Amino acid sequence: MDRINLRGLGVAIITPFTPEKDIDFQALERMVNHLIDGKTDYIVVLGTTGETPSLDAEERATVRSFVAGKVAGRVPLVLGMGSNCTHALINELRSCDVTGYSAILSVAPYYNKPSQEGLYRHFSEVTEASPLPVVLYNVPGRTGVNISAATTLRLAHEHSNIIAIKEASGNFKQIEEIINHKPYNFQVISGDDALTYPLISLGAEGVISVVGNAFPREFGKMVRLCLEGRFQEALPIHYRFSRLYDELFVDGNPSGVKSLLHDMGLISNELRLPLVPTRMETGDELRKLLAELSM
């Protein structure tokens, strides 16, 4: 398998909806071009930020092929594919058309809270079934289970086509252990915008971002400065975004970033239940921050 390089800024693209709650494909095409014009290094399709749990199988397939067609090879694509049923995920991997994609991003099984051995066996089977390299996704705040450093390292050392982990545990000790003991070509990617600056200083190689939906050029500049070791130049950009990091998630994700994108004229501020738009006061604060960041 060809190995995608995940160094730099990846963006977990949102799924825009019309006021009737249908997928807004015109807005989705605008988003694709906005990210590519903003020098995004790669795009993650059908991740959490894409409201994937609210899309049915036919819609997921349509979004998958639509984005691949509009990107047309201009940047690499990563496809979100995860489940808390290993059997179902394997069947999907074996039947899915992944034309145009370079890797899959697979979240830890959620809700049923498997043991570390269960996580190891799940991802081992996923890796054997996947037609593409696999990026692990550890986000215990959403899944209810943490992929430990030991399990991540076991998987990374035993399966050469597990190429990276998106780490959103917020556990610096755990992430540092992975960075210090990983195979040389295994990449550790920040899964938290606010922690990207310090994690790159520890050896992470970039971020899969939410805020990058709105500010790919500006946030990407900070990421690249950090990767070049120019942390003093990157620090003011990190601080410019620091208030936004908190406000963006106060009413949930992607409610905050969709509010920003609406105010930027890129999408309608529509989500599917059970997610709802930000509260009025949050939206007002986001508009103030947008005006400041746009200066």
Disulfide bonds with the S-S distance in Angstrom:
none
